[in-house]
Amino acid sequence: MSANATPGQTALLIVDLQNDFLHPQGAYGRAGQSSPAIAALPARVKPLADAIRRKGGWIVSTQFTLVPAKGGEPLISPHLKTLRPFLRKGDFLPGGWGHALVDELQPADLVVEKIAYSAFYQTRMEWALRKADIRRLYVCGIVTNGGVASTVRECHVRDLDAVVLEDGCAAFSEETHRIAIEALRPVAPVMTVAAALREVEAS
């Protein structure tokens, strides 16, 4: 992937901005697990998403997924069950309302289900990016120290051109977010949503 990508080879990669994470009636909202910084993200990145669409680029959404097993009970890894004991049957269910990208950023051109932090772990992400000839990624979403960081590092080892949108990402605390961004600076370029918007509009 190249920084010289055409507008049609450019994508906004939205990491896990799903109803079950962000909406008050979603899994995390019901459990009081949110933050103002996370809640503010859809409105902040929407102008960039709209600009990329106007230029013929792509919106790629990753969807954290709890795979339903017998009786619909979700397969939850032990560490996640310990961290988030409130997760229950129907949360992050493929095809469900909670699993979907938030309305404000719909529609996505490509949707990739994921079961771990990284959007590349046992997913079709790299295959889809190559098939769509996407050569530049602006990465936003949650959480900076989890899904975002893991996905950006995977881009790095695959020679995929990924830019981290510093104010387009968030974590459950500002300090955690800041530390994660600083740790990513040697791995990928970091810019603001406004700077990315200028870059896209000038392309």
Phi and psi in degrees as GROMACS dihedral restraints (atoms count N, CA, C in turn):
[ dihedral_restraints ]
;  ai    aj    ak    al  type     phi  dphi    fc
    3     4     5     6     1  -133.1    20    10
    4     5     6     7     1   145.7    20    10
    6     7     8     9     1   -66.4    20    10
    7     8     9    10     1   -12.3    20    10
    9    10    11    12     1   -91.1    20    10
   10    11    12    13     1    21.4    20    10
   12    13    14    15     1   -61.6    20    10
   13    14    15    16     1   147.3    20    10
   15    16    17    18     1   -75.4    20    10
   16    17    18    19     1   165.5    20    10
   18    19    20    21     1   -55.6    20    10
   19    20    21    22     1   -36.2    20    10
   21    22    23    24     1   -73.5    20    10
   22    23    24    25     1   -11.0    20    10
   24    25    26    27     1  -104.6    20    10
   25    26    27    28     1    15.9    20    10
   27    28    29    30     1  -111.9    20    10
   28    29    30    31     1   143.8    20    10
   30    31    32    33     1  -139.5    20    10
   31    32    33    34     1   148.7    20    10
   33    34    35    36     1   -93.9    20    10
   34    35    36    37     1   117.4    20    10
   36    37    38    39     1   -96.7    20    10
   37    38    39    40     1   109.2    20    10
   39    40    41    42     1   -98.2    20    10
   40    41    42    43     1   114.3    20    10
   42    43    44    45     1   -93.9    20    10
   43    44    45    46     1   105.9    20    10
   45    46    47    48     1    63.8    20    10
   46    47    48    49     1    29.6    20    10
   48    49    50    51     1   -85.3    20    10
   49    50    51    52     1    75.1    20    10
   51    52    53    54     1  -109.9    20    10
   52    53    54    55     1   157.5    20    10
   54    55    56    57     1   -57.2    20    10
   55    56    57    58     1   -39.9    20    10
   57    58    59    60     1   -66.4    20    10
   58    59    60    61     1   -21.5    20    10
   60    61    62    63     1   -89.3    20    10
   61    62    63    64     1   -39.9    20    10
   63    64    65    66     1  -105.6    20    10
   64    65    66    67     1   -34.6    20    10
   66    67    68    69     1   -74.7    20    10
   67    68    69    70     1   142.2    20    10
   69    70    71    72     1   -55.9    20    10
   70    71    72    73     1   -29.0    20    10
   72    73    74    75     1   -93.7    20    10
   73    74    75    76     1     3.3    20    10
   75    76    77    78     1   -79.8    20    10
   76    77    78    79     1   178.1    20    10
   78    79    80    81     1   -57.6    20    10
   79    80    81    82     1   -47.1    20    10
   81    82    83    84     1   -75.1    20    10
   82    83    84    85     1   -37.2    20    10
   84    85    86    87     1   -61.8    20    10
   85    86    87    88     1   -43.3    20    10
   87    88    89    90     1   -61.0    20    10
   88    89    90    91     1   -30.5    20    10
   90    91    92    93     1   -92.4    20    10
   91    92    93    94     1     4.2    20    10
   93    94    95    96     1    69.8    20    10
   94    95    96    97     1    23.9    20    10
   96    97    98    99     1  -101.4    20    10
   97    98    99   100     1    87.6    20    10
   99   100   101   102     1  -156.4    20    10
  100   101   102   103     1  -176.5    20    10
  102   103   104   105     1  -155.0    20    10
  103   104   105   106     1   152.4    20    10
  105   106   107   108     1   -58.4    20    10
  106   107   108   109     1   -35.3    20    10
  108   109   110   111     1   -63.9    20    10
  109   110   111   112     1   -40.7    20    10
  111   112   113   114     1   -68.4    20    10
  112   113   114   115     1   -44.5    20    10
  114   115   116   117     1   -61.0    20    10
  115   116   117   118     1   -28.2    20    10
  117   118   119   120     1   -80.0    20    10
  118   119   120   121     1   -13.0    20    10
  120   121   122   123     1   -63.3    20    10
  121   122   123   124     1   -47.7    20    10
  123   124   125   126     1   -54.8    20    10
  124   125   126   127     1   -46.1    20    10
  126   127   128   129     1   -65.4    20    10
  127   128   129   130     1   -33.6    20    10
  129   130   131   132     1   -71.1    20    10
  130   131   132   133     1   -38.7    20    10
  132   133   134   135     1   -91.5    20    10
  133   134   135   136     1   -10.2    20    10
  135   136   137   138     1   -57.7    20    10
  136   137   138   139     1   -43.9    20    10
  138   139   140   141     1   -58.8    20    10
  139   140   141   142     1   -36.3    20    10
  141   142   143   144     1   -68.5    20    10
  142   143   144   145     1   -43.4    20    10
  144   145   146   147     1   -58.5    20    10
  145   146   147   148     1   -44.5    20    10
  147   148   149   150     1   -63.3    20    10
  148   149   150   151     1   -40.6    20    10
  150   151   152   153     1   -66.0    20    10
  151   152   153   154     1   -42.1    20    10
  153   154   155   156     1   -63.4    20    10
  154   155   156   157     1   -40.1    20    10
  156   157   158   159     1   -61.8    20    10
  157   158   159   160     1   -46.5    20    10
  159   160   161   162     1   -59.7    20    10
  160   161   162   163     1   -33.2    20    10
  162   163   164   165     1   -84.3    20    10
  163   164   165   166     1    -2.0    20    10
  165   166   167   168     1    89.8    20    10
  166   167   168   169     1    13.4    20    10
  168   169   170   171     1   -84.1    20    10
  169   170   171   172     1  -169.0    20    10
  171   172   173   174     1  -117.8    20    10
  172   173   174   175     1   147.4    20    10
  174   175   176   177     1  -112.0    20    10
  175   176   177   178     1   118.0    20    10
  177   178   179   180     1  -115.4    20    10
  178   179   180   181     1   123.4    20    10
  180   181   182   183     1  -116.1    20    10
  181   182   183   184     1   128.0    20    10
  183   184   185   186     1   -94.8    20    10
  184   185   186   187     1   141.2    20    10
  186   187   188   189     1  -122.6    20    10
  187   188   189   190     1   109.7    20    10
  189   190   191   192     1   -60.0    20    10
  190   191   192   193     1   137.2    20    10
  192   193   194   195     1  -133.2    20    10
  193   194   195   196     1   133.6    20    10
  195   196   197   198     1  -104.5    20    10
  196   197   198   199     1   108.0    20    10
  198   199   200   201     1   -69.0    20    10
  199   200   201   202     1   125.7    20    10
  201   202   203   204     1   -76.9    20    10
  202   203   204   205     1   136.8    20    10
  204   205   206   207     1  -108.7    20    10
  205   206   207   208     1  -150.3    20    10
  207   208   209   210     1   -55.3    20    10
  208   209   210   211     1   132.2    20    10
  210   211   212   213     1    70.8    20    10
  211   212   213   214     1     7.3    20    10
  213   214   215   216     1    84.4    20    10
  214   215   216   217     1     0.5    20    10
  216   217   218   219     1   -66.8    20    10
  217   218   219   220     1   132.0    20    10
  219   220   221   222     1   -75.1    20    10
  220   221   222   223     1   143.4    20    10
  222   223   224   225     1   -81.4    20    10
  223   224   225   226     1   111.8    20    10
  225   226   227   228     1  -121.2    20    10
  226   227   228   229     1   127.3    20    10
  228   229   230   231     1   -64.0    20    10
  229   230   231   232     1   148.6    20    10
  231   232   233   234     1   -56.4    20    10
  232   233   234   235     1   -40.6    20    10
  234   235   236   237     1   -66.4    20    10
  235   236   237   238     1   -36.2    20    10
  237   238   239   240     1   -71.2    20    10
  238   239   240   241     1   -37.5    20    10
  240   241   242   243     1   -62.0    20    10
  241   242   243   244     1   -36.5    20    10
  243   244   245   246     1   -69.9    20    10
  244   245   246   247     1   -43.5    20    10
  246   247   248   249     1   -70.9    20    10
  247   248   249   250     1   -38.5    20    10
  249   250   251   252     1  -129.0    20    10
  250   251   252   253     1    69.9    20    10
  252   253   254   255     1   -65.5    20    10
  253   254   255   256     1   -13.0    20    10
  255   256   257   258     1   -77.9    20    10
  256   257   258   259     1   -12.5    20    10
  258   259   260   261     1   -64.4    20    10
  259   260   261   262     1   137.9    20    10
  261   262   263   264     1  -143.4    20    10
  262   263   264   265     1   175.9    20    10
  264   265   266   267     1   -53.7    20    10
  265   266   267   268     1   130.1    20    10
  267   268   269   270     1    98.5    20    10
  268   269   270   271     1   -17.3    20    10
  270   271   272   273     1   -76.5    20    10
  271   272   273   274     1   137.9    20    10
  273   274   275   276     1    52.2    20    10
  274   275   276   277     1    35.6    20    10
  276   277   278   279     1   -79.1    20    10
  277   278   279   280     1   126.1    20    10
  279   280   281   282     1   -52.2    20    10
  280   281   282   283     1   129.0    20    10
  282   283   284   285     1    85.1    20    10
  283   284   285   286     1    -8.4    20    10
  285   286   287   288     1   -84.2    20    10
  286   287   288   289     1   165.6    20    10
  288   289   290   291     1   -60.3    20    10
  289   290   291   292     1   -43.9    20    10
  291   292   293   294     1   -66.0    20    10
  292   293   294   295     1   -28.9    20    10
  294   295   296   297     1   -73.2    20    10
  295   296   297   298     1   -22.4    20    10
  297   298   299   300     1   -76.3    20    10
  298   299   300   301     1   154.5    20    10
  300   301   302   303     1   -58.3    20    10
  301   302   303   304     1   142.4    20    10
  303   304   305   306     1   -58.2    20    10
  304   305   306   307     1   146.7    20    10
  306   307   308   309     1   -54.4    20    10
  307   308   309   310     1   -38.2    20    10
  309   310   311   312     1   -59.7    20    10
  310   311   312   313     1   -26.4    20    10
  312   313   314   315     1  -108.7    20    10
  313   314   315   316     1     2.4    20    10
  315   316   317   318     1   -69.6    20    10
  316   317   318   319     1   154.0    20    10
  318   319   320   321     1   -92.8    20    10
  319   320   321   322     1   159.6    20    10
  321   322   323   324     1   -96.1    20    10
  322   323   324   325     1   144.8    20    10
  324   325   326   327     1   -82.5    20    10
  325   326   327   328     1   -33.9    20    10
  327   328   329   330     1  -131.2    20    10
  328   329   330   331     1   135.7    20    10
  330   331   332   333     1  -123.8    20    10
  331   332   333   334     1   128.9    20    10
  333   334   335   336     1  -123.0    20    10
  334   335   336   337     1   116.8    20    10
  336   337   338   339     1   -74.6    20    10
  337   338   339   340     1   140.8    20    10
  339   340   341   342     1  -137.3    20    10
  340   341   342   343     1   154.1    20    10
  342   343   344   345     1  -118.0    20    10
  343   344   345   346     1     1.5    20    10
  345   346   347   348     1  -143.3    20    10
  346   347   348   349     1  -175.0    20    10
  348   349   350   351     1   -58.1    20    10
  349   350   351   352     1   -51.8    20    10
  351   352   353   354     1   -73.0    20    10
  352   353   354   355     1   136.7    20    10
  354   355   356   357     1   -76.0    20    10
  355   356   357   358     1    -2.6    20    10
  357   358   359   360     1  -103.9    20    10
  358   359   360   361     1   -17.1    20    10
  360   361   362   363     1   -69.5    20    10
  361   362   363   364     1   111.8    20    10
  363   364   365   366     1    53.4    20    10
  364   365   366   367     1    39.9    20    10
  366   367   368   369     1  -126.4    20    10
  367   368   369   370     1   176.5    20    10
  369   370   371   372     1   -94.8    20    10
  370   371   372   373     1    13.6    20    10
  372   373   374   375     1   -54.7    20    10
  373   374   375   376     1   -55.4    20    10
  375   376   377   378     1   -62.8    20    10
  376   377   378   379     1   -41.7    20    10
  378   379   380   381     1   -58.2    20    10
  379   380   381   382     1   -45.6    20    10
  381   382   383   384     1   -65.7    20    10
  382   383   384   385     1   -42.1    20    10
  384   385   386   387     1   -62.3    20    10
  385   386   387   388     1   -42.6    20    10
  387   388   389   390     1   -66.7    20    10
  388   389   390   391     1   -45.1    20    10
  390   391   392   393     1   -62.9    20    10
  391   392   393   394     1   -37.4    20    10
  393   394   395   396     1   -81.7    20    10
  394   395   396   397     1    -4.7    20    10
  396   397   398   399     1    57.5    20    10
  397   398   399   400     1    39.7    20    10
  399   400   401   402     1   -82.4    20    10
  400   401   402   403     1   124.3    20    10
  402   403   404   405     1  -117.9    20    10
  403   404   405   406     1    -6.6    20    10
  405   406   407   408     1  -143.4    20    10
  406   407   408   409     1   132.0    20    10
  408   409   410   411     1  -119.9    20    10
  409   410   411   412     1   127.6    20    10
  411   412   413   414     1   -99.1    20    10
  412   413   414   415     1   119.7    20    10
  414   415   416   417     1  -103.5    20    10
  415   416   417   418     1   126.8    20    10
  417   418   419   420     1  -135.5    20    10
  418   419   420   421     1   170.7    20    10
  420   421   422   423     1   125.1    20    10
  421   422   423   424     1  -154.1    20    10
  423   424   425   426     1  -136.4    20    10
  424   425   426   427     1   160.3    20    10
  426   427   428   429     1   -87.5    20    10
  427   428   429   430     1   154.5    20    10
  429   430   431   432     1   -55.5    20    10
  430   431   432   433     1   -41.6    20    10
  432   433   434   435     1   -86.0    20    10
  433   434   435   436     1    -2.1    20    10
  435   436   437   438     1  -117.8    20    10
  436   437   438   439     1   -99.2    20    10
  438   439   440   441     1   -58.5    20    10
  439   440   441   442     1   -40.9    20    10
  441   442   443   444     1   -65.6    20    10
  442   443   444   445     1   -54.3    20    10
  444   445   446   447     1   -60.1    20    10
  445   446   447   448     1   -44.5    20    10
  447   448   449   450     1   -64.3    20    10
  448   449   450   451     1   -40.9    20    10
  450   451   452   453     1   -68.6    20    10
  451   452   453   454     1   -42.7    20    10
  453   454   455   456     1   -64.6    20    10
  454   455   456   457     1   -39.9    20    10
  456   457   458   459     1   -65.0    20    10
  457   458   459   460     1   -36.4    20    10
  459   460   461   462     1   -67.0    20    10
  460   461   462   463     1   -37.8    20    10
  462   463   464   465     1   -58.9    20    10
  463   464   465   466     1   -42.9    20    10
  465   466   467   468     1   -58.7    20    10
  466   467   468   469     1   -47.6    20    10
  468   469   470   471     1   -73.7    20    10
  469   470   471   472     1   -15.7    20    10
  471   472   473   474     1   -99.3    20    10
  472   473   474   475     1     6.5    20    10
  474   475   476   477     1    57.9    20    10
  475   476   477   478     1    38.3    20    10
  477   478   479   480     1   -95.7    20    10
  478   479   480   481     1   134.3    20    10
  480   481   482   483     1   -80.1    20    10
  481   482   483   484     1    99.1    20    10
  483   484   485   486     1  -118.6    20    10
  484   485   486   487     1   135.8    20    10
  486   487   488   489     1  -114.8    20    10
  487   488   489   490     1   129.7    20    10
  489   490   491   492     1   -88.0    20    10
  490   491   492   493     1   125.2    20    10
  492   493   494   495     1   -89.0    20    10
  493   494   495   496     1   102.4    20    10
  495   496   497   498     1   -56.6    20    10
  496   497   498   499     1   -46.0    20    10
  498   499   500   501     1   -94.1    20    10
  499   500   501   502     1     7.9    20    10
  501   502   503   504     1   -99.8    20    10
  502   503   504   505     1     3.3    20    10
  504   505   506   507     1  -123.1    20    10
  505   506   507   508     1   161.8    20    10
  507   508   509   510     1  -158.3    20    10
  508   509   510   511     1   161.1    20    10
  510   511   512   513     1  -131.3    20    10
  511   512   513   514     1  -176.4    20    10
  513   514   515   516     1   -78.3    20    10
  514   515   516   517     1    -8.2    20    10
  516   517   518   519     1  -143.9    20    10
  517   518   519   520     1   150.1    20    10
  519   520   521   522     1   -65.0    20    10
  520   521   522   523     1   -36.5    20    10
  522   523   524   525     1   -65.3    20    10
  523   524   525   526     1   -42.4    20    10
  525   526   527   528     1   -61.7    20    10
  526   527   528   529     1   -43.1    20    10
  528   529   530   531     1   -59.9    20    10
  529   530   531   532     1   -47.9    20    10
  531   532   533   534     1   -61.3    20    10
  532   533   534   535     1   -46.1    20    10
  534   535   536   537     1   -62.0    20    10
  535   536   537   538     1   -41.1    20    10
  537   538   539   540     1   -65.3    20    10
  538   539   540   541     1   -41.3    20    10
  540   541   542   543     1   -62.9    20    10
  541   542   543   544     1   -44.9    20    10
  543   544   545   546     1   -61.7    20    10
  544   545   546   547     1   -37.2    20    10
  546   547   548   549     1   -69.6    20    10
  547   548   549   550     1   -23.6    20    10
  549   550   551   552     1   -87.3    20    10
  550   551   552   553     1   -14.9    20    10
  552   553   554   555     1   -58.3    20    10
  553   554   555   556     1   -36.4    20    10
  555   556   557   558     1   -74.3    20    10
  556   557   558   559     1   -10.5    20    10
  558   559   560   561     1   -98.1    20    10
  559   560   561   562     1   -35.9    20    10
  561   562   563   564     1  -154.1    20    10
  562   563   564   565     1   154.7    20    10
  564   565   566   567     1   -60.3    20    10
  565   566   567   568     1   146.6    20    10
  567   568   569   570     1  -122.2    20    10
  568   569   570   571     1   130.4    20    10
  570   571   572   573     1  -146.5    20    10
  571   572   573   574     1   167.8    20    10
  573   574   575   576     1   -82.9    20    10
  574   575   576   577     1   163.4    20    10
  576   577   578   579     1   -61.0    20    10
  577   578   579   580     1   -41.4    20    10
  579   580   581   582     1   -61.2    20    10
  580   581   582   583     1   -42.2    20    10
  582   583   584   585     1   -64.7    20    10
  583   584   585   586     1   -40.3    20    10
  585   586   587   588     1   -64.5    20    10
  586   587   588   589     1   -39.5    20    10
  588   589   590   591     1   -62.3    20    10
  589   590   591   592     1   -43.3    20    10
  591   592   593   594     1   -61.6    20    10
  592   593   594   595     1   -41.5    20    10
  594   595   596   597     1   -62.9    20    10
  595   596   597   598     1   -44.9    20    10
  597   598   599   600     1   -65.9    20    10
  598   599   600   601     1   -44.5    20    10
  600   601   602   603     1   -67.1    20    10
  601   602   603   604     1   -26.6    20    10
  603   604   605   606     1   -84.1    20    10
  604   605   606   607     1    -9.8    20    10
